[in-house]
Amino acid sequence: NTYPGCACDVPSALYSYSFAPNPGWSRVFAGQAEIKRYLQDTAERHGVMAHVRLHHEALAARWSDADACWHIDTPHGGFRARFVIMACGPMHEPVLPDVPGLDSFAGEVFHSSRWRHDIDLAGKRVAVIGTGASAIQFVPEIQPRVAWLTVFQRTPHWVLPKMDQHLPALVRRLFERLPLTQLAMRGTVYGIFETLNGGMRNVAAMKQFQRLARLNIRLGIGDAALRRKVTPDYVIGCKRVLQSSDWYPALAQPNVDVIASGLREVRGNTLVASDGSTCEA
C-alpha cells in the first residue's frame, strides 16, 4: 500500500522485530515508507536478500521420485528444492466491489491498494466507497485538496484516538544509547495492546473503551446528525477497532458528505446508494 497517509496502527516499537530494534523511528506510528525501509534494511543486514528471487512467479511445481525433490518452473528458469512452502497470502490482489454499472463509470476508478499517484485529485469530486482501516488514513489526506468528497459508509466503525506523535531526536538518541529504554517502551505497548485484546472477551470492559471512542466522535464532530451517522450500534470489539485522531474532523469539513449506506449502482457519473441517495463524482 502506498496511498496518502499510509501507516500502521501498531506502534513502531512493537511493529518491528525483537531481535532488530530500530532506535531511529521518527514517529510513534511510523509511515509506510519508513516501515518498508526498515524491513528492507533488516533483510539486508541478516543476509536474507541473497536467498530471495523477486519477480519469479511459480508457474508449476512437480515432485520427482527419481531426484527426491521438487522441480519448480518460473519465467526465469527452473529451481530444485526439498521443501516447497505455499505462502502467497490472500490480500495481495485487490477486490473491487461487484456494483452494477461500475465498469462503465466515466471517471477514474481505482482501489486504495493500487493508488493512482498519477491522478491529481485537486478540485475534483471524489467518492470513497467504504470506511475501513485504509479509508480513515487517506480521507483526511485528500479532503483538503478535493472540491467535494462523498464517503459511502455501509457500516460505521468504532475509532479510538491515535496516540501518535513525532519522536524528538533526544528520545531517539536515548533509545540508541540505552536500548533498555526502547525495550521498556515495547513491553509497555505490548501490555496495553494485550489488555485491549483480552478485554474483548468482557463486554463491560469494552464499554469503557467505547466511552473513549464516543469522546473521539464528540471532539471531532459538532453536528449532531453526523455524529449519529458515524456512531455504531454494536459494542466496540465486534468489528476491527480502528485508530485515528483526524478521521472525524475530516468528515466534519464543509466539502464532505457522508452517506450512511452502501453503494447500489452507478449510472454514468452518478452514484446511487442503497438508501436511494445519489451523488456526482
ROVO-661810 format. One record per residue (C-alpha): residue number from 1; residue in three letters; z, x, y. Coordinates in nm, 2 decimals, padded with zeros to 4 digits. Layout:
+-------+------+--------+--------+--------+
: semar : titi :     up :   east :  north :
+-------+------+--------+--------+--------+
:   NUM :  ALA :      Z :      X :      Y :
...
+-------+------+--------+--------+--------+
# end
This chain:
+-------+------+--------+--------+--------+
: semar : titi :     up :   east :  north :
+-------+------+--------+--------+--------+
:     1 :  ASN :  00.00 :  00.00 :  00.00 :
:     2 :  THR : -00.09 :  00.13 :  00.35 :
:     3 :  TYR : -00.05 : -00.19 :  00.56 :
:     4 :  PRO :  00.11 : -00.16 :  00.90 :
:     5 :  GLY :  00.49 : -00.13 :  00.88 :
:     6 :  CYS :  00.48 : -00.05 :  00.50 :
:     7 :  ALA :  00.82 :  00.08 :  00.39 :
:     8 :  CYS :  01.06 :  00.04 :  00.11 :
:     9 :  ASP :  01.36 : -00.20 :  00.11 :
:    10 :  VAL :  01.58 :  00.05 : -00.07 :
:    11 :  PRO :  01.73 :  00.32 :  00.15 :
:    12 :  SER :  01.56 :  00.66 :  00.10 :
:    13 :  ALA :  01.88 :  00.84 : -00.01 :
:    14 :  LEU :  01.87 :  00.61 : -00.32 :
:    15 :  TYR :  01.49 :  00.57 : -00.34 :
:    16 :  SER :  01.45 :  00.93 : -00.45 :
:    17 :  TYR :  01.51 :  01.15 : -00.75 :
:    18 :  SER :  01.87 :  01.25 : -00.81 :
:    19 :  PHE :  01.75 :  01.60 : -00.91 :
:    20 :  ALA :  01.54 :  01.63 : -00.59 :
:    21 :  PRO :  01.73 :  01.51 : -00.29 :
:    22 :  ASN :  01.55 :  01.52 :  00.04 :
:    23 :  PRO :  01.77 :  01.60 :  00.34 :
:    24 :  GLY :  01.48 :  01.55 :  00.57 :
:    25 :  TRP :  01.43 :  01.18 :  00.56 :
:    26 :  SER :  01.35 :  01.07 :  00.91 :
:    27 :  ARG :  01.50 :  00.72 :  00.87 :
:    28 :  VAL :  01.75 :  00.53 :  00.65 :
:    29 :  PHE :  01.45 :  00.34 :  00.51 :
:    30 :  ALA :  01.15 :  00.58 :  00.52 :
:    31 :  GLY :  00.80 :  00.46 :  00.57 :
:    32 :  GLN :  00.51 :  00.46 :  00.32 :
:    33 :  ALA :  00.35 :  00.79 :  00.43 :
:    34 :  GLU :  00.68 :  00.98 :  00.42 :
:    35 :  ILE :  00.77 :  00.84 :  00.07 :
:    36 :  LYS :  00.42 :  00.94 : -00.06 :
:    37 :  ARG :  00.45 :  01.28 :  00.09 :
:    38 :  TYR :  00.80 :  01.33 : -00.08 :
:    39 :  LEU :  00.66 :  01.22 : -00.42 :
:    40 :  GLN :  00.36 :  01.45 : -00.40 :
:    41 :  ASP :  00.58 :  01.74 : -00.29 :
:    42 :  THR :  00.83 :  01.68 : -00.57 :
:    43 :  ALA :  00.55 :  01.66 : -00.83 :
:    44 :  GLU :  00.40 :  01.99 : -00.70 :
:    45 :  ARG :  00.74 :  02.17 : -00.69 :
:    46 :  HIS :  00.81 :  02.07 : -01.05 :
:    47 :  GLY :  00.47 :  02.16 : -01.19 :
:    48 :  VAL :  00.37 :  01.80 : -01.28 :
:    49 :  MET :  00.03 :  01.80 : -01.10 :
:    50 :  ALA : -00.10 :  02.07 : -01.32 :
:    51 :  HIS : -00.09 :  01.82 : -01.60 :
:    52 :  VAL : -00.24 :  01.53 : -01.40 :
:    53 :  ARG : -00.61 :  01.43 : -01.41 :
:    54 :  LEU : -00.69 :  01.20 : -01.12 :
:    55 :  HIS : -00.99 :  00.96 : -01.12 :
:    56 :  HIS : -01.00 :  00.98 : -01.50 :
:    57 :  GLU : -01.04 :  00.63 : -01.64 :
:    58 :  ALA : -00.96 :  00.60 : -02.01 :
:    59 :  LEU : -01.27 :  00.43 : -02.15 :
:    60 :  ALA : -01.18 :  00.44 : -02.51 :
:    61 :  ALA : -00.91 :  00.58 : -02.75 :
:    62 :  ARG : -00.97 :  00.63 : -03.12 :
:    63 :  TRP : -00.73 :  00.77 : -03.38 :
:    64 :  SER : -00.88 :  01.03 : -03.61 :
:    65 :  ASP : -00.72 :  01.07 : -03.95 :
:    66 :  ALA : -00.91 :  01.39 : -04.00 :
:    67 :  ASP : -00.77 :  01.55 : -03.68 :
:    68 :  ALA : -00.44 :  01.37 : -03.69 :
:    69 :  CYS : -00.47 :  01.29 : -03.32 :
:    70 :  TRP : -00.63 :  01.06 : -03.06 :
:    71 :  HIS : -00.97 :  01.11 : -02.91 :
:    72 :  ILE : -00.98 :  00.97 : -02.56 :
:    73 :  ASP : -01.31 :  00.92 : -02.37 :
:    74 :  THR : -01.32 :  00.94 : -01.99 :
:    75 :  PRO : -01.61 :  00.96 : -01.74 :
:    76 :  HIS : -01.53 :  01.33 : -01.71 :
:    77 :  GLY : -01.52 :  01.43 : -02.07 :
:    78 :  GLY : -01.30 :  01.38 : -02.38 :
:    79 :  PHE : -00.94 :  01.46 : -02.45 :
:    80 :  ARG : -00.73 :  01.50 : -02.77 :
:    81 :  ALA : -00.37 :  01.40 : -02.79 :
:    82 :  ARG : -00.10 :  01.35 : -03.05 :
:    83 :  PHE :  00.05 :  01.08 : -02.84 :
:    84 :  VAL : -00.10 :  00.81 : -02.61 :
:    85 :  ILE :  00.11 :  00.61 : -02.38 :
:    86 :  MET : -00.04 :  00.30 : -02.21 :
:    87 :  ALA :  00.13 :  00.28 : -01.87 :
:    88 :  CYS : -00.13 :  00.12 : -01.64 :
:    89 :  GLY :  00.11 : -00.11 : -01.46 :
:    90 :  PRO :  00.04 : -00.48 : -01.38 :
:    91 :  MET :  00.03 : -00.46 : -01.00 :
:    92 :  HIS : -00.25 : -00.21 : -00.91 :
:    93 :  GLU : -00.51 : -00.48 : -00.88 :
:    94 :  PRO : -00.45 : -00.74 : -00.61 :
:    95 :  VAL : -00.50 : -01.11 : -00.69 :
:    96 :  LEU : -00.64 : -01.33 : -00.42 :
:    97 :  PRO : -00.53 : -01.70 : -00.44 :
:    98 :  ASP : -00.77 : -01.94 : -00.60 :
:    99 :  VAL : -00.83 : -02.15 : -00.29 :
:   100 :  PRO : -01.14 : -02.38 : -00.27 :
:   101 :  GLY : -01.37 : -02.26 :  00.00 :
:   102 :  LEU : -01.21 : -01.92 :  00.04 :
:   103 :  ASP : -01.52 : -01.73 : -00.08 :
:   104 :  SER : -01.72 : -01.90 :  00.20 :
:   105 :  PHE : -01.48 : -01.82 :  00.48 :
:   106 :  ALA : -01.69 : -01.70 :  00.78 :
:   107 :  GLY : -01.44 : -01.43 :  00.89 :
:   108 :  GLU : -01.30 : -01.13 :  00.71 :
:   109 :  VAL : -01.07 : -01.17 :  00.41 :
:   110 :  PHE : -00.85 : -00.90 :  00.26 :
:   111 :  HIS : -00.53 : -00.86 :  00.06 :
:   112 :  SER : -00.24 : -00.68 :  00.22 :
:   113 :  SER : -00.25 : -00.42 : -00.06 :
:   114 :  ARG : -00.61 : -00.34 :  00.03 :
:   115 :  TRP : -00.56 : -00.33 :  00.41 :
:   116 :  ARG : -00.88 : -00.31 :  00.61 :
:   117 :  HIS : -00.79 : -00.04 :  00.87 :
:   118 :  ASP : -01.15 : -00.06 :  01.00 :
:   119 :  ILE : -01.10 : -00.41 :  01.13 :
:   120 :  ASP : -00.94 : -00.43 :  01.47 :
:   121 :  LEU : -00.72 : -00.74 :  01.49 :
:   122 :  ALA : -00.66 : -00.72 :  01.86 :
:   123 :  GLY : -00.74 : -01.05 :  02.03 :
:   124 :  LYS : -00.83 : -01.23 :  01.71 :
:   125 :  ARG : -00.70 : -01.55 :  01.55 :
:   126 :  VAL : -00.54 : -01.43 :  01.23 :
:   127 :  ALA : -00.39 : -01.63 :  00.94 :
:   128 :  VAL : -00.14 : -01.48 :  00.69 :
:   129 :  ILE : -00.11 : -01.65 :  00.36 :
:   130 :  GLY :  00.24 : -01.61 :  00.22 :
:   131 :  THR :  00.57 : -01.48 :  00.35 :
:   132 :  GLY :  00.68 : -01.23 :  00.08 :
:   133 :  ALA :  00.80 : -00.88 :  00.09 :
:   134 :  SER :  00.48 : -00.74 :  00.24 :
:   135 :  ALA :  00.42 : -01.01 :  00.50 :
:   136 :  ILE :  00.77 : -00.96 :  00.65 :
:   137 :  GLN :  00.68 : -00.60 :  00.72 :
:   138 :  PHE :  00.32 : -00.63 :  00.85 :
:   139 :  VAL :  00.35 : -00.96 :  01.05 :
:   140 :  PRO :  00.59 : -00.80 :  01.31 :
:   141 :  GLU :  00.35 : -00.51 :  01.34 :
:   142 :  ILE :  00.03 : -00.71 :  01.41 :
:   143 :  GLN :  00.19 : -01.00 :  01.60 :
:   144 :  PRO :  00.18 : -00.82 :  01.95 :
:   145 :  ARG : -00.19 : -00.74 :  01.91 :
:   146 :  VAL : -00.34 : -01.06 :  01.79 :
:   147 :  ALA : -00.44 : -01.36 :  02.01 :
:   148 :  TRP : -00.29 : -01.62 :  01.77 :
:   149 :  LEU : -00.11 : -01.58 :  01.44 :
:   150 :  THR : -00.07 : -01.86 :  01.18 :
:   151 :  VAL :  00.17 : -01.80 :  00.90 :
:   152 :  PHE :  00.14 : -02.02 :  00.58 :
:   153 :  GLN :  00.48 : -02.04 :  00.42 :
:   154 :  ARG :  00.49 : -02.21 :  00.09 :
:   155 :  THR :  00.85 : -02.13 :  00.01 :
:   156 :  PRO :  01.09 : -01.96 :  00.26 :
:   157 :  HIS :  01.28 : -01.66 :  00.15 :
:   158 :  TRP :  01.64 : -01.56 :  00.25 :
:   159 :  VAL :  01.61 : -01.25 :  00.47 :
:   160 :  LEU :  01.90 : -01.02 :  00.53 :
:   161 :  PRO :  01.91 : -00.79 :  00.83 :
:   162 :  LYS :  01.77 : -00.45 :  00.75 :
:   163 :  MET :  02.02 : -00.18 :  00.84 :
:   164 :  ASP :  01.75 :  00.07 :  00.93 :
:   165 :  GLN :  01.77 :  00.34 :  01.20 :
:   166 :  HIS :  01.64 :  00.68 :  01.29 :
:   167 :  LEU :  01.84 :  00.97 :  01.13 :
:   168 :  PRO :  01.91 :  01.23 :  01.40 :
:   169 :  ALA :  01.83 :  01.60 :  01.35 :
:   170 :  LEU :  02.21 :  01.67 :  01.34 :
:   171 :  VAL :  02.25 :  01.44 :  01.04 :
:   172 :  ARG :  01.95 :  01.59 :  00.86 :
:   173 :  ARG :  02.09 :  01.94 :  00.91 :
:   174 :  LEU :  02.43 :  01.82 :  00.77 :
:   175 :  PHE :  02.25 :  01.69 :  00.46 :
:   176 :  GLU :  02.07 :  02.02 :  00.42 :
:   177 :  ARG :  02.37 :  02.25 :  00.46 :
:   178 :  LEU :  02.63 :  02.03 :  00.29 :
:   179 :  PRO :  02.44 :  01.85 :  00.01 :
:   180 :  LEU :  02.76 :  01.67 : -00.10 :
:   181 :  THR :  02.74 :  01.46 :  00.22 :
:   182 :  GLN :  02.40 :  01.32 :  00.12 :
:   183 :  LEU :  02.52 :  01.27 : -00.24 :
:   184 :  ALA :  02.82 :  01.07 : -00.10 :
:   185 :  MET :  02.58 :  00.86 :  00.10 :
:   186 :  ARG :  02.36 :  00.80 : -00.21 :
:   187 :  GLY :  02.67 :  00.69 : -00.40 :
:   188 :  THR :  02.78 :  00.46 : -00.12 :
:   189 :  VAL :  02.44 :  00.29 : -00.10 :
:   190 :  TYR :  02.43 :  00.26 : -00.48 :
:   191 :  GLY :  02.76 :  00.09 : -00.48 :
:   192 :  ILE :  02.65 : -00.16 : -00.21 :
:   193 :  PHE :  02.33 : -00.25 : -00.39 :
:   194 :  GLU :  02.50 : -00.28 : -00.73 :
:   195 :  THR :  02.77 : -00.51 : -00.57 :
:   196 :  LEU :  02.49 : -00.73 : -00.43 :
:   197 :  ASN :  02.31 : -00.74 : -00.76 :
:   198 :  GLY :  02.63 : -00.81 : -00.96 :
:   199 :  GLY :  02.72 : -01.08 : -00.71 :
:   200 :  MET :  02.41 : -01.28 : -00.81 :
:   201 :  ARG :  02.60 : -01.40 : -01.11 :
:   202 :  ASN :  02.85 : -01.57 : -00.89 :
:   203 :  VAL :  02.74 : -01.85 : -00.66 :
:   204 :  ALA :  03.05 : -01.83 : -00.45 :
:   205 :  ALA :  02.99 : -01.46 : -00.38 :
:   206 :  MET :  02.62 : -01.51 : -00.30 :
:   207 :  LYS :  02.71 : -01.78 : -00.05 :
:   208 :  GLN :  02.89 : -01.52 :  00.15 :
:   209 :  PHE :  02.57 : -01.31 :  00.17 :
:   210 :  GLN :  02.40 : -01.63 :  00.26 :
:   211 :  ARG :  02.61 : -01.66 :  00.57 :
:   212 :  LEU :  02.48 : -01.32 :  00.68 :
:   213 :  ALA :  02.12 : -01.44 :  00.62 :
:   214 :  ARG :  02.18 : -01.76 :  00.82 :
:   215 :  LEU :  02.32 : -01.54 :  01.11 :
:   216 :  ASN :  02.00 : -01.34 :  01.09 :
:   217 :  ILE :  01.80 : -01.66 :  01.14 :
:   218 :  ARG :  02.01 : -01.77 :  01.43 :
:   219 :  LEU :  01.99 : -01.43 :  01.61 :
:   220 :  GLY :  01.61 : -01.42 :  01.56 :
:   221 :  ILE :  01.51 : -01.77 :  01.63 :
:   222 :  GLY :  01.62 : -02.00 :  01.91 :
:   223 :  ASP :  01.41 : -02.30 :  01.83 :
:   224 :  ALA :  01.60 : -02.55 :  01.60 :
:   225 :  ALA :  01.28 : -02.69 :  01.44 :
:   226 :  LEU :  01.15 : -02.34 :  01.35 :
:   227 :  ARG :  01.49 : -02.25 :  01.22 :
:   228 :  ARG :  01.48 : -02.55 :  00.98 :
:   229 :  LYS :  01.13 : -02.44 :  00.86 :
:   230 :  VAL :  01.23 : -02.09 :  00.76 :
:   231 :  THR :  01.57 : -02.18 :  00.61 :
:   232 :  PRO :  01.56 : -02.20 :  00.22 :
:   233 :  ASP :  01.71 : -02.49 :  00.04 :
:   234 :  TYR :  01.84 : -02.28 : -00.25 :
:   235 :  VAL :  02.13 : -02.03 : -00.29 :
:   236 :  ILE :  02.04 : -01.68 : -00.20 :
:   237 :  GLY :  01.95 : -01.47 : -00.50 :
:   238 :  CYS :  01.74 : -01.74 : -00.68 :
:   239 :  LYS :  01.44 : -01.55 : -00.54 :
:   240 :  ARG :  01.40 : -01.19 : -00.43 :
:   241 :  VAL :  01.62 : -01.12 : -00.14 :
:   242 :  LEU :  01.43 : -00.96 :  00.15 :
:   243 :  GLN :  01.54 : -00.74 :  00.44 :
:   244 :  SER :  01.41 : -00.74 :  00.79 :
:   245 :  SER :  01.55 : -00.75 :  01.14 :
:   246 :  ASP :  01.22 : -00.82 :  01.32 :
:   247 :  TRP :  01.07 : -01.09 :  01.09 :
:   248 :  TYR :  01.24 : -01.38 :  01.26 :
:   249 :  PRO :  01.19 : -01.26 :  01.62 :
:   250 :  ALA :  00.82 : -01.22 :  01.54 :
:   251 :  LEU :  00.79 : -01.57 :  01.41 :
:   252 :  ALA :  00.96 : -01.70 :  01.73 :
:   253 :  GLN :  00.69 : -01.55 :  01.96 :
:   254 :  PRO :  00.47 : -01.79 :  02.16 :
:   255 :  ASN :  00.15 : -01.68 :  01.98 :
:   256 :  VAL :  00.28 : -01.75 :  01.63 :
:   257 :  ASP :  00.27 : -02.08 :  01.44 :
:   258 :  VAL :  00.45 : -02.13 :  01.11 :
:   259 :  ILE :  00.30 : -02.39 :  00.87 :
:   260 :  ALA :  00.57 : -02.47 :  00.61 :
:   261 :  SER :  00.31 : -02.54 :  00.34 :
:   262 :  GLY :  00.07 : -02.35 :  00.11 :
:   263 :  LEU : -00.30 : -02.32 :  00.18 :
:   264 :  ARG : -00.50 : -02.60 :  00.01 :
:   265 :  GLU : -00.86 : -02.53 :  00.11 :
:   266 :  VAL : -01.09 : -02.35 :  00.35 :
:   267 :  ARG : -01.37 : -02.52 :  00.54 :
:   268 :  GLY : -01.57 : -02.26 :  00.73 :
:   269 :  ASN : -01.32 : -02.11 :  00.98 :
:   270 :  THR : -01.08 : -02.40 :  00.93 :
:   271 :  LEU : -00.78 : -02.35 :  00.70 :
:   272 :  VAL : -00.62 : -02.67 :  00.56 :
:   273 :  ALA : -00.26 : -02.67 :  00.44 :
:   274 :  SER : -00.12 : -02.88 :  00.15 :
:   275 :  ASP :  00.06 : -03.10 :  00.41 :
:   276 :  GLY : -00.27 : -03.16 :  00.60 :
:   277 :  SER : -00.21 : -02.92 :  00.88 :
:   278 :  THR : -00.51 : -02.72 :  01.00 :
:   279 :  CYS : -00.58 : -02.40 :  01.19 :
:   280 :  GLU : -00.87 : -02.20 :  01.30 :
:   281 :  ALA : -00.90 : -01.83 :  01.21 :
+-------+------+--------+--------+--------+
# end
